[in-house]
């Protein structure tokens, strides 16, 4: 297999495994396996081999799931960053400096965080402004209508 095909295969596999393992039925099945293992303890006299079976199985599954989950998390994070970048780039009032904010250092991020905290504090000080006034259905309808109107 070519490296590109391997990446596509692994990407699809990671997505499918993550979806499958995140279902309630999978959790219940894992619980049943543990229950069966526990019930068979007396049959096998709680031997070292009996304990080794569950330890080895859970260790292997955990080891492999770390990589699967990380791959899926990386893909989801990148998709989210791209969506946010699109929103920032599309909004003429937004700062384009935030497009690659994930590449900033922790110190730079802290500086930006303090800036937005200051903005939030200024908004809180405004008399009579509640969250219902600043984020209302009416405001959403107005913004939507503005987007439908072409700029001149």
Residue frames relative to the residue before (quaternion, step in Angstrom):
aa qw qx qy qz dx dy dz
X 1.0000 0.0000 0.0000 0.0000 0.00 0.00 0.00
X 0.4581 -0.6637 0.5202 0.2813 3.54 -1.08 0.78
X 0.6509 -0.5359 0.3604 0.3991 3.62 -1.15 0.57
X 0.6344 0.5236 -0.3393 0.4564 3.61 1.01 -0.77
X 0.6697 0.4957 -0.2954 0.4676 3.58 0.95 -0.88
X 0.6159 0.5368 -0.3407 0.4652 3.58 1.08 -0.70
X 0.6558 0.5103 -0.3058 0.4647 3.57 0.98 -0.88
X 0.6514 0.5022 -0.3155 0.4733 3.58 0.96 -0.85
X 0.6491 0.5150 -0.3137 0.4637 3.58 0.94 -0.90
X 0.6947 0.4740 -0.2837 0.4606 3.58 0.82 -0.99
X 0.6144 0.5490 -0.3404 0.4529 3.57 1.06 -0.75
X 0.6792 0.4731 -0.2854 0.4831 3.59 0.89 -0.92
X 0.6374 0.5263 -0.3231 0.4608 3.57 0.99 -0.85
X 0.6624 0.5129 -0.3036 0.4539 3.58 0.88 -0.95
X 0.6519 0.5133 -0.3129 0.4621 3.57 0.95 -0.85
X 0.6852 0.4839 -0.2875 0.4623 3.58 0.87 -0.95
X 0.6618 0.4985 -0.3123 0.4648 3.60 0.92 -0.87
X 0.6497 0.5165 -0.3173 0.4588 3.58 0.94 -0.85
X 0.6504 0.5016 -0.3147 0.4757 3.59 0.96 -0.84
X 0.6805 0.4991 -0.2932 0.4493 3.58 0.89 -0.94
X 0.7133 0.4560 -0.2687 0.4593 3.59 0.87 -0.90
X 0.6468 0.5283 -0.3200 0.4474 3.58 1.21 -0.32
X 0.5525 0.6227 -0.3895 0.3940 3.59 1.27 -0.01
X 0.6156 -0.5595 0.4182 0.3647 3.53 -1.22 0.57
X 0.6340 0.5524 -0.3335 0.4261 3.57 0.96 -0.84
X 0.6406 0.5187 -0.3268 0.4623 3.59 1.02 -0.73
X 0.6369 0.5154 -0.3215 0.4747 3.57 1.00 -0.80
X 0.6492 0.5103 -0.3106 0.4708 3.57 0.95 -0.87
X 0.6423 0.5196 -0.3215 0.4628 3.59 0.97 -0.85
X 0.6503 0.5002 -0.3162 0.4764 3.59 0.96 -0.82
X 0.6338 0.5271 -0.3220 0.4657 3.57 1.02 -0.77
X 0.6405 0.5195 -0.3153 0.4696 3.58 1.03 -0.81
X 0.6235 0.5314 -0.3372 0.4639 3.59 1.01 -0.81
X 0.6661 0.4895 -0.2985 0.4771 3.59 0.91 -0.90
X 0.6391 0.5248 -0.3204 0.4620 3.58 1.00 -0.81
X 0.6437 0.5056 -0.3159 0.4799 3.60 0.95 -0.88
X 0.6402 0.5218 -0.3246 0.4610 3.56 0.96 -0.87
X 0.6745 0.4964 -0.2997 0.4569 3.59 0.89 -0.91
X 0.6643 0.5100 -0.3032 0.4547 3.58 0.96 -0.86
X 0.6852 0.4765 -0.2917 0.4672 3.58 1.06 -0.67
X 0.3893 0.7463 -0.4602 0.2822 3.60 1.26 -0.07
X 0.7016 0.4510 -0.2889 0.4700 3.62 0.73 -0.95
X 0.6039 0.5646 -0.3582 0.4338 3.59 1.07 -0.72
X 0.7627 0.3264 -0.1717 0.5313 3.57 0.98 -0.86
X 0.4616 -0.7205 0.4099 0.3159 3.58 1.31 0.35
X 0.5408 -0.6543 0.3793 0.3681 3.55 1.11 0.80
X 0.1684 0.8386 -0.4972 0.1454 3.55 1.05 0.86
X 0.6667 -0.4817 0.3859 0.4179 3.52 -1.34 0.23
X 0.6331 0.5310 -0.3307 0.4559 3.59 1.01 -0.76
X 0.6226 0.5386 -0.3288 0.4627 3.59 1.02 -0.84
X 0.6818 0.4667 -0.2817 0.4879 3.60 0.94 -0.85
X 0.6341 0.5529 -0.3227 0.4338 3.56 1.04 -0.82
X 0.5957 0.5813 -0.3622 0.4195 3.59 1.06 -0.73
X 0.7238 0.4210 -0.2568 0.4826 3.61 0.73 -0.99
X 0.6396 0.5293 -0.3326 0.4474 3.60 0.99 -0.78
X 0.6803 0.4809 -0.2907 0.4706 3.57 0.87 -0.94
X 0.6653 0.5198 -0.3074 0.4390 3.57 0.87 -0.94
X 0.7071 0.4509 -0.2762 0.4694 3.57 0.80 -0.96
X 0.6248 0.5386 -0.3447 0.4480 3.60 1.04 -0.68
X 0.6647 0.4946 -0.3060 0.4689 3.59 0.89 -0.90
X 0.6675 0.4968 -0.3088 0.4608 3.58 0.87 -0.92
X 0.6540 0.5126 -0.3109 0.4614 3.58 0.92 -0.88
X 0.6400 0.5375 -0.3176 0.4480 3.57 0.93 -0.93
X 0.7111 0.4464 -0.2657 0.4737 3.59 0.82 -0.96
X 0.6489 0.5369 -0.3214 0.4329 3.60 0.99 -0.79
X 0.5578 0.5954 -0.3964 0.4210 3.61 1.08 -0.57
X 0.7074 0.4528 -0.2656 0.4732 3.59 0.87 -0.92
X 0.6341 0.5276 -0.3280 0.4604 3.57 1.01 -0.79
X 0.6881 0.4756 -0.2824 0.4696 3.57 0.83 -0.98
X 0.6460 0.5192 -0.3297 0.4521 3.61 0.95 -0.80
X 0.6293 0.5289 -0.3348 0.4606 3.59 0.99 -0.80
X 0.6802 0.4809 -0.2847 0.4744 3.57 0.88 -0.96
X 0.6398 0.5265 -0.3183 0.4606 3.59 1.00 -0.82
X 0.6397 0.5244 -0.3235 0.4594 3.59 0.96 -0.83
X 0.6635 0.4991 -0.2987 0.4706 3.57 0.95 -0.91
X 0.6677 0.4973 -0.3028 0.4639 3.60 0.89 -0.89
X 0.6462 0.5188 -0.3169 0.4613 3.58 0.99 -0.82
X 0.6522 0.5066 -0.3146 0.4681 3.58 0.94 -0.86
X 0.6446 0.5151 -0.3227 0.4637 3.60 0.95 -0.86
X 0.6544 0.5083 -0.3085 0.4672 3.58 0.95 -0.86
X 0.6430 0.5162 -0.3223 0.4649 3.60 0.97 -0.84
X 0.6618 0.5057 -0.3117 0.4573 3.58 0.96 -0.82
X 0.6312 0.5189 -0.3320 0.4713 3.59 1.02 -0.75
X 0.6665 0.4870 -0.3025 0.4765 3.57 0.93 -0.87
X 0.6214 0.5371 -0.3403 0.4577 3.60 1.02 -0.77
X 0.6367 0.5259 -0.3228 0.4624 3.58 1.01 -0.81
X 0.6582 0.5028 -0.3122 0.4653 3.58 0.94 -0.84
X 0.6529 0.5014 -0.3130 0.4736 3.57 0.97 -0.83
X 0.6837 0.4905 -0.2911 0.4552 3.58 0.85 -0.95
X 0.6882 0.4942 -0.2802 0.4511 3.61 1.04 -0.73
X 0.6835 0.4663 -0.2838 0.4847 3.59 1.17 -0.49
X 0.3741 -0.7660 0.4758 0.2164 3.57 -0.49 1.17
X 0.6768 0.4908 -0.2979 0.4608 3.60 1.17 -0.44
X 0.5961 0.5737 -0.3650 0.4269 3.59 1.24 -0.27
X 0.4866 -0.6651 0.4872 0.2889 3.55 -1.15 0.66
X 0.3954 -0.7309 0.5106 0.2207 3.57 -0.71 1.09
X 0.5147 0.6407 -0.4189 0.3861 3.60 1.23 -0.24
X 0.6447 0.5342 -0.3229 0.4413 3.59 1.20 -0.42
X 0.4464 0.7194 -0.4525 0.2801 3.61 1.20 -0.22
X 0.7940 0.2045 -0.1223 0.5593 3.62 0.89 -0.80
X 0.1390 0.8423 -0.5095 0.1078 3.56 1.07 0.74
X 0.6050 0.5807 -0.3640 0.4053 3.62 1.07 -0.59
X 0.6539 0.5117 -0.3148 0.4599 3.59 1.23 -0.31
X 0.5135 0.6481 -0.4220 0.3717 3.61 1.25 -0.05
X 0.5594 -0.5842 0.4633 0.3621 3.54 -1.27 0.37
X 0.6782 -0.4793 0.3644 0.4215 3.56 -1.26 0.27
X 0.6420 0.5291 -0.3152 0.4566 3.57 1.03 -0.82
X 0.6634 0.4931 -0.3013 0.4754 3.59 0.96 -0.85
X 0.6357 0.5198 -0.3265 0.4680 3.58 1.03 -0.76
X 0.6309 0.5310 -0.3285 0.4605 3.57 1.00 -0.79
X 0.6250 0.5346 -0.3265 0.4659 3.59 1.03 -0.78
X 0.6665 0.4849 -0.2940 0.4839 3.58 0.94 -0.89
X 0.6162 0.5478 -0.3410 0.4516 3.58 1.00 -0.82
X 0.6607 0.5071 -0.3025 0.4635 3.59 0.92 -0.89
X 0.6014 0.5538 -0.3457 0.4606 3.58 1.10 -0.71
X 0.7158 0.4430 -0.2560 0.4753 3.59 0.85 -0.96
X 0.5778 0.5440 -0.3771 0.4774 3.58 1.14 -0.49
X 0.6395 0.5216 -0.3199 0.4654 3.58 0.99 -0.83
X 0.6414 0.5135 -0.3245 0.4686 3.59 0.98 -0.81
X 0.6461 0.5235 -0.3098 0.4609 3.56 0.99 -0.86
X 0.6537 0.5097 -0.3099 0.4657 3.58 0.97 -0.84
X 0.6280 0.5227 -0.3341 0.4699 3.58 1.03 -0.74
X 0.6562 0.5079 -0.3091 0.4646 3.59 0.96 -0.84
X 0.6458 0.5300 -0.3190 0.4475 3.60 1.01 -0.78
X 0.6587 0.5391 -0.3062 0.4262 3.59 1.09 -0.70
X 0.5402 0.6284 -0.4080 0.3832 3.58 1.19 -0.43
X 0.4337 -0.7206 0.4863 0.2370 3.54 -0.77 1.09
X 0.8485 0.2110 -0.1575 0.4590 3.54 -1.09 0.81
X 0.5775 0.5812 -0.3963 0.4143 3.60 1.20 0.02
X 0.0238 -0.7867 0.6168 -0.0045 3.54 -0.67 1.08
X 0.6744 -0.4836 0.3567 0.4290 3.57 -1.24 0.26
X 0.6208 0.5532 -0.3415 0.4382 3.59 1.13 -0.61
X 0.6734 0.4805 -0.2981 0.4762 3.57 1.11 -0.59
X 0.7358 0.4206 -0.2414 0.4727 3.57 1.01 -0.72
X 0.7728 0.1825 -0.1231 0.5952 3.60 1.22 -0.32
X 0.2231 0.7970 -0.5203 0.2104 3.54 0.36 1.27
X 0.6435 -0.4889 0.4132 0.4197 3.54 -1.33 0.23
X 0.6280 0.5462 -0.3327 0.4435 3.56 1.02 -0.80
X 0.6472 0.5051 -0.3182 0.4740 3.58 0.98 -0.86
X 0.6370 0.5285 -0.3293 0.4544 3.60 0.96 -0.83
X 0.6521 0.5070 -0.3106 0.4704 3.59 0.98 -0.87
X 0.6406 0.5249 -0.3158 0.4629 3.58 1.03 -0.84
X 0.6591 0.5011 -0.3047 0.4709 3.60 0.90 -0.91
X 0.6397 0.5243 -0.3228 0.4601 3.57 0.98 -0.85
X 0.6604 0.5052 -0.3035 0.4652 3.57 0.94 -0.89
X 0.6262 0.5350 -0.3348 0.4578 3.60 1.03 -0.77
X 0.6558 0.5146 -0.3148 0.4538 3.59 1.01 -0.76
X 0.6531 0.5140 -0.3148 0.4584 3.58 1.12 -0.62
X 0.6434 0.5089 -0.3095 0.4809 3.59 1.18 -0.55
X 0.3696 -0.7418 0.5072 0.2363 3.62 -0.62 1.04
X 0.4912 -0.6527 0.4906 0.3034 3.55 -1.11 0.76
X 0.3120 -0.7569 0.5461 0.1775 3.56 -1.11 0.68
